[in-house]
Amino acid sequence: MLRMIEQRESMMRNRTFILGATVLAVALTDLSAPSFAAKSKPTPEQRAERMIKRLDTSGDSKVSLQEFQARVSTSFKSFDANGNGEISREEIQAKRQAFREARKAWRDARAKTGAEREQAMAKLREARPSMLPGMRPRAFARIDADGNGALSTAEVAAATERMFKRRDRNGDGMIDAADFTRKV
């Protein structure tokens, strides 16, 4: 009889231990959930909001064709490394490679503090390839209207206008949040 009581007490301790471990695991999971949730992909609305905020220079929460073209013109200059008014595939590849290297340097410096971290972040921002029609190989070939293997300012401007019109779904001449929620 004494042995049976000892076995029951042992089983109760084991159950209590297992229950406690389970509760602890669930509690720890709940604490870590917000950090995983923060890393989720942004919704299309969030991406649209960020894009509008980045391109809107007038502060009216809308992007005009002129604002859009101004941003693309600035991007064009950052890609045109030799300043000849054209962007070659090699210049696009060089810009991408510089970004990869800056991103690697940022990952290495992210855990650090001070000037090294700030310098890595500044380099990453500088190297980030901006929005530019023709960055992808297929798009490059489509935008290169004269087929000379380089994108001129005129070719990029024409592609920019087409891109703007495609984004301006309600046809009001401005890109705003409504253009991203409107189904066509």
VMD Tcl script that draws the C-alpha trace (Angstrom):
set ca {
  {0.00 0.00 0.00}
  {2.82 2.40 0.88}
  {4.44 1.66 -2.46}
  {1.23 2.59 -4.34}
  {1.05 5.90 -2.50}
  {4.67 6.65 -3.39}
  {3.98 5.82 -7.06}
  {0.95 8.17 -7.11}
  {2.96 10.96 -5.54}
  {5.72 10.40 -8.10}
  {3.19 10.51 -10.94}
  {1.68 13.71 -9.52}
  {5.11 15.35 -9.34}
  {5.82 14.34 -12.93}
  {2.47 15.72 -14.08}
  {3.04 18.93 -12.15}
  {6.49 19.27 -13.71}
  {5.16 18.64 -17.22}
  {2.29 21.09 -16.68}
  {4.70 23.72 -15.36}
  {7.08 23.25 -18.28}
  {4.17 23.55 -20.73}
  {2.94 26.76 -19.10}
  {6.46 28.20 -19.20}
  {6.86 27.30 -22.87}
  {3.54 28.93 -23.78}
  {4.43 32.05 -21.79}
  {7.81 32.35 -23.52}
  {6.16 31.87 -26.90}
  {3.73 34.70 -26.16}
  {6.59 37.00 -25.22}
  {8.45 36.33 -28.46}
  {5.40 36.60 -30.74}
  {5.50 40.40 -31.14}
  {9.08 40.29 -32.44}
  {8.08 37.81 -35.12}
  {4.98 39.83 -35.98}
  {7.10 42.94 -36.50}
  {9.08 41.18 -39.22}
  {6.05 40.32 -41.34}
  {5.80 41.58 -44.89}
  {4.17 44.98 -45.29}
  {0.69 45.03 -46.77}
  {0.15 46.61 -50.20}
  {-1.43 49.59 -48.45}
  {1.64 50.04 -46.23}
  {3.95 49.79 -49.23}
  {1.83 52.35 -51.11}
  {1.89 54.70 -48.14}
  {5.68 54.47 -47.91}
  {6.06 55.05 -51.64}
  {3.81 58.10 -51.57}
  {5.62 59.50 -48.53}
  {8.98 59.01 -50.26}
  {7.94 60.62 -53.56}
  {5.59 63.38 -52.35}
  {7.67 66.55 -52.20}
  {4.71 68.96 -51.96}
  {3.25 67.36 -48.82}
  {-0.26 66.85 -50.21}
  {-0.17 63.02 -49.85}
  {-0.31 62.69 -53.63}
  {2.39 62.20 -56.24}
  {2.24 64.18 -59.46}
  {3.93 63.19 -62.69}
  {6.47 65.99 -62.13}
  {7.36 64.67 -58.65}
  {7.64 61.16 -60.05}
  {9.88 62.30 -62.93}
  {12.05 64.37 -60.58}
  {12.71 61.30 -58.43}
  {13.51 59.14 -61.47}
  {15.82 61.87 -62.81}
  {17.75 61.90 -59.52}
  {17.95 58.11 -59.63}
  {19.15 58.22 -63.22}
  {22.07 60.45 -62.21}
  {23.02 58.07 -59.41}
  {23.18 55.15 -61.87}
  {25.03 57.06 -64.60}
  {28.48 56.54 -63.11}
  {30.46 57.93 -66.06}
  {28.14 60.91 -66.58}
  {27.59 60.32 -70.30}
  {23.79 60.68 -70.10}
  {23.17 56.97 -70.62}
  {22.95 53.98 -68.31}
  {24.50 50.72 -69.42}
  {23.78 47.28 -68.05}
  {27.24 47.35 -66.48}
  {26.41 50.53 -64.57}
  {23.24 48.92 -63.23}
  {25.19 45.82 -62.20}
  {27.87 47.98 -60.52}
  {25.18 49.84 -58.55}
  {23.61 46.55 -57.46}
  {27.00 45.15 -56.43}
  {27.79 48.28 -54.42}
  {24.45 47.86 -52.64}
  {25.16 44.20 -51.85}
  {28.52 45.16 -50.35}
  {27.00 48.01 -48.34}
  {24.26 45.69 -47.07}
  {26.88 43.14 -45.98}
  {28.85 45.87 -44.19}
  {25.65 46.99 -42.48}
  {24.92 43.45 -41.29}
  {28.43 43.22 -39.86}
  {28.15 46.63 -38.14}
  {24.53 46.32 -36.99}
  {25.46 44.83 -33.61}
  {28.03 47.55 -33.00}
  {27.43 51.04 -31.71}
  {28.81 54.46 -32.46}
  {30.49 55.83 -35.54}
  {31.10 52.50 -37.26}
  {27.40 51.65 -37.20}
  {26.38 55.14 -38.39}
  {28.95 55.03 -41.19}
  {27.67 51.64 -42.37}
  {24.07 52.93 -42.37}
  {25.05 56.03 -44.35}
  {26.88 53.88 -46.89}
  {23.85 51.60 -47.20}
  {21.52 54.56 -47.83}
  {23.88 55.98 -50.42}
  {24.28 52.67 -52.25}
  {20.58 51.75 -52.22}
  {19.41 51.47 -55.82}
  {16.52 53.87 -56.32}
  {13.45 53.30 -58.39}
  {14.39 53.37 -62.05}
  {12.56 51.88 -65.01}
  {14.73 49.28 -66.72}
  {16.58 47.91 -63.73}
  {15.57 44.34 -64.50}
  {17.01 42.65 -67.62}
  {13.68 42.20 -69.41}
  {12.60 45.74 -68.64}
  {15.97 47.06 -69.78}
  {15.51 45.47 -73.19}
  {11.93 46.76 -73.45}
  {12.87 50.34 -72.50}
  {15.98 50.47 -74.70}
  {13.94 51.62 -77.71}
  {16.89 52.20 -80.04}
  {18.55 48.90 -79.06}
  {21.99 50.42 -78.43}
  {22.47 48.61 -75.11}
  {22.07 51.74 -72.99}
  {19.15 53.69 -71.55}
  {19.03 57.37 -72.47}
  {17.25 60.03 -70.44}
  {14.54 60.21 -73.13}
  {13.95 56.45 -73.01}
  {13.73 56.47 -69.20}
  {11.45 59.53 -69.23}
  {9.05 57.80 -71.66}
  {9.03 54.66 -69.50}
  {8.48 56.78 -66.40}
  {5.42 58.39 -67.94}
  {3.98 54.99 -68.92}
  {4.66 53.68 -65.41}
  {2.94 56.71 -63.87}
  {-0.15 56.32 -66.06}
  {-0.36 52.63 -65.15}
  {-0.22 53.49 -61.42}
  {-2.75 56.33 -61.75}
  {-5.71 53.98 -61.90}
  {-8.42 56.59 -61.43}
  {-6.89 58.86 -64.11}
  {-6.85 62.04 -62.04}
  {-3.21 62.84 -62.86}
  {-2.04 62.07 -59.33}
  {-1.02 58.88 -57.55}
  {-2.61 58.62 -54.13}
  {-3.77 55.90 -51.75}
  {-7.00 55.45 -53.72}
  {-4.99 54.28 -56.74}
  {-3.66 51.33 -54.74}
  {-6.98 50.22 -53.33}
  {-8.98 50.64 -56.53}
  {-9.51 47.40 -58.43}
  {-9.45 47.78 -62.19}
}
mol new
graphics top color blue
foreach p $ca { graphics top sphere $p radius 0.5 }
foreach p [lrange $ca 0 end-1] q [lrange $ca 1 end] { graphics top cylinder $p $q radius 0.2 }
display resetview
